[in-house]
Amino acid sequence: MRQVLADFSVSISELKKNPSALIAEASGSPVAVLNHNKPAAYLIPAATYEALMDTIEDYELGKLVEERRNDRDQAVSVSLDDL
């Protein structure tokens, strides 16, 4: 059985009944949406999702920087006056 990674959980049918009340009850915490007692999705606040997307973007940019650092031998020297 897969681990539920949230303090709150709800079945899909319960979620359909009153999603606004569920979001309010969770008070900003993630909610696991269960289908046949297995996590099918996670409901998270918009601010949390946006922060996750920012973190992923920062991570991907960091990987790109590291890749480019490894390619220093292909770098072209340029003076500020040439720019």
N, CA, C and O atoms as a GROMACS GRO file, in nm:
protein
  332
    1MET      N    1   0.084  -0.119   0.000
    1MET     CA    2   0.000   0.000   0.000
    1MET      C    3   0.089   0.125   0.000
    1MET      O    4   0.188   0.131   0.073
    2ARG      N    5   0.053   0.222  -0.081
    2ARG     CA    6   0.131   0.346  -0.090
    2ARG      C    7   0.108   0.432   0.034
    2ARG      O    8  -0.001   0.434   0.091
    3GLN      N    9   0.213   0.502   0.073
    3GLN     CA   10   0.207   0.590   0.188
    3GLN      C   11   0.128   0.717   0.155
    3GLN      O   12   0.139   0.771   0.045
    4VAL      N   13   0.048   0.762   0.251
    4VAL     CA   14  -0.027   0.886   0.235
    4VAL      C   15   0.059   0.998   0.293
    4VAL      O   16   0.094   0.995   0.411
    5LEU      N   17   0.094   1.096   0.209
    5LEU     CA   18   0.186   1.201   0.249
    5LEU      C   19   0.114   1.330   0.286
    5LEU      O   20   0.151   1.438   0.240
    6ALA      N   21   0.011   1.318   0.368
    6ALA     CA   22  -0.065   1.436   0.413
    6ALA      C   23  -0.130   1.403   0.547
    6ALA      O   24  -0.157   1.287   0.579
    7ASP      N   25  -0.154   1.508   0.624
    7ASP     CA   26  -0.220   1.489   0.754
    7ASP      C   27  -0.371   1.472   0.739
    7ASP      O   28  -0.436   1.415   0.826
    8PHE      N   29  -0.425   1.521   0.630
    8PHE     CA   30  -0.568   1.511   0.604
    8PHE      C   31  -0.590   1.424   0.480
    8PHE      O   32  -0.511   1.427   0.386
    9SER      N   33  -0.699   1.348   0.482
    9SER     CA   34  -0.734   1.269   0.364
    9SER      C   35  -0.885   1.272   0.346
    9SER      O   36  -0.961   1.292   0.441
   10VAL      N   37  -0.927   1.250   0.223
   10VAL     CA   38  -1.069   1.253   0.189
   10VAL      C   39  -1.090   1.162   0.068
   10VAL      O   40  -1.002   1.148  -0.016
   11SER      N   41  -1.207   1.100   0.062
   11SER     CA   42  -1.240   1.020  -0.057
   11SER      C   43  -1.284   1.114  -0.168
   11SER      O   44  -1.323   1.229  -0.143
   12ILE      N   45  -1.279   1.065  -0.288
   12ILE     CA   46  -1.322   1.147  -0.403
   12ILE      C   47  -1.469   1.186  -0.388
   12ILE      O   48  -1.506   1.299  -0.420
   13SER      N   49  -1.552   1.094  -0.342
   13SER     CA   50  -1.695   1.126  -0.327
   13SER      C   51  -1.717   1.233  -0.220
   13SER      O   52  -1.804   1.318  -0.236
   14GLU      N   53  -1.640   1.230  -0.111
   14GLU     CA   54  -1.650   1.334  -0.008
   14GLU      C   55  -1.604   1.469  -0.063
   14GLU      O   56  -1.663   1.573  -0.034
   15LEU      N   57  -1.500   1.466  -0.143
   15LEU     CA   58  -1.447   1.589  -0.203
   15LEU      C   59  -1.552   1.655  -0.292
   15LEU      O   60  -1.566   1.778  -0.292
   16LYS      N   61  -1.626   1.575  -0.367
   16LYS     CA   62  -1.729   1.627  -0.457
   16LYS      C   63  -1.841   1.698  -0.381
   16LYS      O   64  -1.900   1.794  -0.432
   17LYS      N   65  -1.872   1.651  -0.260
   17LYS     CA   66  -1.985   1.704  -0.184
   17LYS      C   67  -1.965   1.850  -0.145
   17LYS      O   68  -2.055   1.932  -0.164
   18ASN      N   69  -1.847   1.884  -0.091
   18ASN     CA   70  -1.827   2.020  -0.043
   18ASN      C   71  -1.677   2.054  -0.042
   18ASN      O   72  -1.615   2.056   0.064
   19PRO      N   73  -1.620   2.081  -0.159
   19PRO     CA   74  -1.476   2.107  -0.165
   19PRO      C   75  -1.433   2.231  -0.087
   19PRO      O   76  -1.324   2.234  -0.030
   20SER      N   77  -1.517   2.334  -0.084
   20SER     CA   78  -1.481   2.457  -0.012
   20SER      C   79  -1.466   2.431   0.138
   20SER      O   80  -1.373   2.482   0.201
   21ALA      N   81  -1.557   2.354   0.194
   21ALA     CA   82  -1.549   2.322   0.337
   21ALA      C   83  -1.424   2.240   0.367
   21ALA      O   84  -1.359   2.260   0.470
   22LEU      N   85  -1.392   2.150   0.280
   22LEU     CA   86  -1.273   2.067   0.298
   22LEU      C   87  -1.146   2.152   0.298
   22LEU      O   88  -1.058   2.133   0.382
   23ILE      N   89  -1.137   2.245   0.204
   23ILE     CA   90  -1.021   2.333   0.196
   23ILE      C   91  -1.011   2.417   0.323
   23ILE      O   92  -0.902   2.434   0.378
   24ALA      N   93  -1.122   2.469   0.369
   24ALA     CA   94  -1.123   2.549   0.492
   24ALA      C   95  -1.083   2.466   0.612
   24ALA      O   96  -1.008   2.513   0.698
   25GLU      N   97  -1.131   2.344   0.620
   25GLU     CA   98  -1.100   2.255   0.733
   25GLU      C   99  -0.951   2.219   0.737
   25GLU      O  100  -0.894   2.204   0.845
   26ALA      N  101  -0.889   2.206   0.622
   26ALA     CA  102  -0.748   2.168   0.616
   26ALA      C  103  -0.658   2.284   0.657
   26ALA      O  104  -0.542   2.261   0.691
   27SER      N  105  -0.707   2.406   0.656
   27SER     CA  106  -0.633   2.525   0.700
   27SER      C  107  -0.496   2.538   0.633
   27SER      O  108  -0.397   2.567   0.700
   28GLY      N  109  -0.491   2.516   0.503
   28GLY     CA  110  -0.366   2.533   0.430
   28GLY      C  111  -0.277   2.410   0.425
   28GLY      O  112  -0.173   2.413   0.361
   29SER      N  113  -0.316   2.304   0.490
   29SER     CA  114  -0.238   2.180   0.486
   29SER      C  115  -0.275   2.100   0.362
   29SER      O  116  -0.386   2.113   0.311
   30PRO      N  117  -0.183   2.017   0.313
   30PRO     CA  118  -0.217   1.930   0.200
   30PRO      C  119  -0.325   1.829   0.237
   30PRO      O  120  -0.334   1.786   0.352
   31VAL      N  121  -0.407   1.793   0.140
   31VAL     CA  122  -0.512   1.693   0.160
   31VAL      C  123  -0.490   1.581   0.058
   31VAL      O  124  -0.482   1.608  -0.062
   32ALA      N  125  -0.482   1.459   0.104
   32ALA     CA  126  -0.472   1.344   0.015
   32ALA      C  127  -0.612   1.306  -0.031
   32ALA      O  128  -0.702   1.288   0.052
   33VAL      N  129  -0.631   1.295  -0.161
   33VAL     CA  130  -0.758   1.253  -0.218
   33VAL      C  131  -0.744   1.104  -0.249
   33VAL      O  132  -0.661   1.064  -0.330
   34LEU      N  133  -0.827   1.023  -0.183
   34LEU     CA  134  -0.816   0.878  -0.193
   34LEU      C  135  -0.920   0.819  -0.287
   34LEU      O  136  -1.035   0.862  -0.291
   35ASN      N  137  -0.876   0.719  -0.362
   35ASN     CA  138  -0.965   0.641  -0.447
   35ASN      C  139  -0.941   0.495  -0.409
   35ASN      O  140  -0.833   0.441  -0.431
   36HIS      N  141  -1.042   0.433  -0.353
   36HIS     CA  142  -1.030   0.296  -0.301
   36HIS      C  143  -0.917   0.287  -0.198
   36HIS      O  144  -0.837   0.194  -0.199
   37ASN      N  145  -0.914   0.386  -0.110
   37ASN     CA  146  -0.817   0.395   0.000
   37ASN      C  147  -0.672   0.406  -0.045
   37ASN      O  148  -0.581   0.374   0.032
   38LYS      N  149  -0.649   0.449  -0.166
   38LYS     CA  150  -0.514   0.473  -0.217
   38LYS      C  151  -0.506   0.617  -0.265
   38LYS      O  152  -0.601   0.668  -0.325
   39PRO      N  153  -0.394   0.685  -0.241
   39PRO     CA  154  -0.382   0.823  -0.286
   39PRO      C  155  -0.395   0.834  -0.438
   39PRO      O  156  -0.321   0.769  -0.513
   40ALA      N  157  -0.490   0.916  -0.482
   40ALA     CA  158  -0.509   0.940  -0.625
   40ALA      C  159  -0.457   1.078  -0.663
   40ALA      O  160  -0.417   1.101  -0.777
   41ALA      N  161  -0.459   1.170  -0.566
   41ALA     CA  162  -0.414   1.307  -0.591
   41ALA      C  163  -0.391   1.375  -0.456
   41ALA      O  164  -0.431   1.326  -0.351
   42TYR      N  165  -0.326   1.490  -0.463
   42TYR     CA  166  -0.307   1.573  -0.346
   42TYR      C  167  -0.361   1.711  -0.376
   42TYR      O  168  -0.335   1.767  -0.482
   43LEU      N  169  -0.436   1.765  -0.284
   43LEU     CA  170  -0.491   1.899  -0.294
   43LEU      C  171  -0.406   1.989  -0.206
   43LEU      O  172  -0.399   1.969  -0.084
   44ILE      N  173  -0.342   2.088  -0.267
   44ILE     CA  174  -0.256   2.178  -0.191
   44ILE      C  175  -0.298   2.322  -0.217
   44ILE      O  176  -0.353   2.352  -0.323
   45PRO      N  177  -0.271   2.412  -0.122
   45PRO     CA  178  -0.306   2.553  -0.144
   45PRO      C  179  -0.229   2.610  -0.263
   45PRO      O  180  -0.119   2.565  -0.295
   46ALA      N  181  -0.288   2.710  -0.328
   46ALA     CA  182  -0.227   2.772  -0.445
   46ALA      C  183  -0.089   2.827  -0.412
   46ALA      O  184   0.004   2.815  -0.493
   47ALA      N  185  -0.073   2.889  -0.296
   47ALA     CA  186   0.057   2.946  -0.258
   47ALA      C  187   0.164   2.838  -0.246
   47ALA      O  188   0.279   2.859  -0.283
   48THR      N  189   0.126   2.723  -0.195
   48THR     CA  190   0.220   2.612  -0.183
   48THR      C  191   0.260   2.561  -0.320
   48THR      O  192   0.378   2.533  -0.345
   49TYR      N  193   0.164   2.548  -0.410
   49TYR     CA  194   0.193   2.503  -0.546
   49TYR      C  195   0.287   2.600  -0.616
   49TYR      O  196   0.382   2.559  -0.681
   50GLU      N  197   0.259   2.730  -0.602
   50GLU     CA  198   0.344   2.831  -0.665
   50GLU      C  199   0.486   2.825  -0.610
   50GLU      O  200   0.582   2.839  -0.685
   51ALA      N  201   0.500   2.804  -0.479
   51ALA     CA  202   0.633   2.793  -0.418
   51ALA      C  203   0.705   2.668  -0.470
   51ALA      O  204   0.826   2.673  -0.494
   52LEU      N  205   0.634   2.559  -0.487
   52LEU     CA  206   0.693   2.437  -0.542
   52LEU      C  207   0.743   2.459  -0.685
   52LEU      O  208   0.852   2.414  -0.721
   53MET      N  209   0.662   2.528  -0.764
   53MET     CA  210   0.702   2.556  -0.903
   53MET      C  211   0.827   2.645  -0.907
   53MET      O  212   0.916   2.624  -0.989
   54ASP      N  213   0.834   2.744  -0.817
   54ASP     CA  214   0.952   2.830  -0.809
   54ASP      C  215   1.075   2.749  -0.770
   54ASP      O  216   1.183   2.770  -0.825
   55THR      N  217   1.059   2.658  -0.675
   55THR     CA  218   1.171   2.575  -0.630
   55THR      C  219   1.220   2.485  -0.742
   55THR      O  220   1.340   2.469  -0.762
   56ILE      N  221   1.127   2.425  -0.815
   56ILE     CA  222   1.165   2.339  -0.928
   56ILE      C  223   1.238   2.420  -1.035
   56ILE      O  224   1.338   2.374  -1.090
   57GLU      N  225   1.188   2.539  -1.064
   57GLU     CA  226   1.253   2.624  -1.164
   57GLU      C  227   1.395   2.661  -1.119
   57GLU      O  228   1.488   2.657  -1.199
   58ASP      N  229   1.411   2.696  -0.990
   58ASP     CA  230   1.543   2.728  -0.938
   58ASP      C  231   1.637   2.608  -0.948
   58ASP      O  232   1.755   2.624  -0.983
   59TYR      N  233   1.587   2.489  -0.918
   59TYR     CA  234   1.667   2.368  -0.927
   59TYR      C  235   1.713   2.343  -1.071
   59TYR      O  236   1.830   2.313  -1.095
   60GLU      N  237   1.620   2.357  -1.166
   60GLU     CA  238   1.654   2.335  -1.306
   60GLU      C  239   1.755   2.438  -1.356
   60GLU      O  240   1.846   2.404  -1.432
   61LEU      N  241   1.741   2.564  -1.313
   61LEU     CA  242   1.838   2.666  -1.351
   61LEU      C  243   1.975   2.635  -1.290
   61LEU      O  244   2.078   2.656  -1.355
   62GLY      N  245   1.976   2.586  -1.167
   62GLY     CA  246   2.102   2.546  -1.103
   62GLY      C  247   2.172   2.434  -1.180
   62GLY      O  248   2.294   2.436  -1.196
   63LYS      N  249   2.094   2.337  -1.227
   63LYS     CA  250   2.152   2.229  -1.308
   63LYS      C  251   2.212   2.284  -1.437
   63LYS      O  252   2.318   2.239  -1.480
   64LEU      N  253   2.143   2.379  -1.499
   64LEU     CA  254   2.193   2.440  -1.622
   64LEU      C  255   2.324   2.514  -1.598
   64LEU      O  256   2.416   2.507  -1.679
   65VAL      N  257   2.331   2.586  -1.486
   65VAL     CA  258   2.454   2.657  -1.451
   65VAL      C  259   2.570   2.558  -1.434
   65VAL      O  260   2.680   2.581  -1.484
   66GLU      N  261   2.544   2.449  -1.364
   66GLU     CA  262   2.650   2.348  -1.343
   66GLU      C  263   2.695   2.286  -1.475
   66GLU      O  264   2.814   2.264  -1.495
   67GLU      N  265   2.601   2.259  -1.564
   67GLU     CA  266   2.636   2.203  -1.696
   67GLU      C  267   2.724   2.301  -1.773
   67GLU      O  268   2.822   2.262  -1.837
   68ARG      N  269   2.688   2.427  -1.766
   68ARG     CA  270   2.766   2.528  -1.840
   68ARG      C  271   2.902   2.551  -1.776
   68ARG      O  272   2.998   2.581  -1.846
   69ARG      N  273   2.913   2.536  -1.646
   69ARG     CA  274   3.043   2.547  -1.580
   69ARG      C  275   3.136   2.436  -1.626
   69ARG      O  276   3.257   2.457  -1.638
   70ASN      N  277   3.082   2.320  -1.650
   70ASN     CA  278   3.161   2.207  -1.696
   70ASN      C  279   3.210   2.225  -1.840
   70ASN      O  280   3.301   2.155  -1.883
   71ASP      N  281   3.149   2.317  -1.913
   71ASP     CA  282   3.187   2.343  -2.052
   71ASP      C  283   3.274   2.468  -2.066
   71ASP      O  284   3.271   2.534  -2.170
   72ARG      N  285   3.349   2.501  -1.964
   72ARG     CA  286   3.431   2.621  -1.967
   72ARG      C  287   3.534   2.619  -2.080
   72ARG      O  288   3.572   2.725  -2.131
   73ASP      N  289   3.579   2.504  -2.118
   73ASP     CA  290   3.680   2.495  -2.225
   73ASP      C  291   3.624   2.543  -2.360
   73ASP      O  292   3.701   2.572  -2.452
   74GLN      N  293   3.495   2.551  -2.371
   74GLN     CA  294   3.432   2.599  -2.494
   74GLN      C  295   3.395   2.748  -2.486
   74GLN      O  296   3.338   2.803  -2.580
   75ALA      N  297   3.426   2.812  -2.373
   75ALA     CA  298   3.390   2.952  -2.353
   75ALA      C  299   3.473   3.043  -2.443
   75ALA      O  300   3.587   3.010  -2.478
   76VAL      N  301   3.416   3.156  -2.480
   76VAL     CA  302   3.483   3.255  -2.565
   76VAL      C  303   3.510   3.377  -2.478
   76VAL      O  304   3.420   3.429  -2.413
   77SER      N  305   3.634   3.424  -2.478
   77SER     CA  306   3.669   3.543  -2.401
   77SER      C  307   3.620   3.668  -2.473
   77SER      O  308   3.637   3.682  -2.594
   78VAL      N  309   3.558   3.758  -2.398
   78VAL     CA  310   3.505   3.881  -2.453
   78VAL      C  311   3.533   3.993  -2.353
   78VAL      O  312   3.517   3.974  -2.232
   79SER      N  313   3.574   4.107  -2.402
   79SER     CA  314   3.595   4.222  -2.313
   79SER      C  315   3.465   4.300  -2.304
   79SER      O  316   3.381   4.292  -2.393
   80LEU      N  317   3.449   4.376  -2.196
   80LEU     CA  318   3.329   4.456  -2.179
   80LEU      C  319   3.317   4.562  -2.289
   80LEU      O  320   3.206   4.600  -2.327
   81ASP      N  321   3.429   4.609  -2.339
   81ASP     CA  322   3.426   4.709  -2.446
   81ASP      C  323   3.368   4.652  -2.575
   81ASP      O  324   3.308   4.725  -2.654
   82ASP      N  325   3.385   4.522  -2.596
   82ASP     CA  326   3.332   4.458  -2.716
   82ASP      C  327   3.179   4.443  -2.711
   82ASP      O  328   3.113   4.428  -2.813
   83LEU      N  329   3.127   4.447  -2.591
   83LEU     CA  330   2.982   4.429  -2.577
   83LEU      C  331   2.915   4.560  -2.607
   83LEU      O  332   2.792   4.570  -2.602
   0.00000   0.00000   0.00000
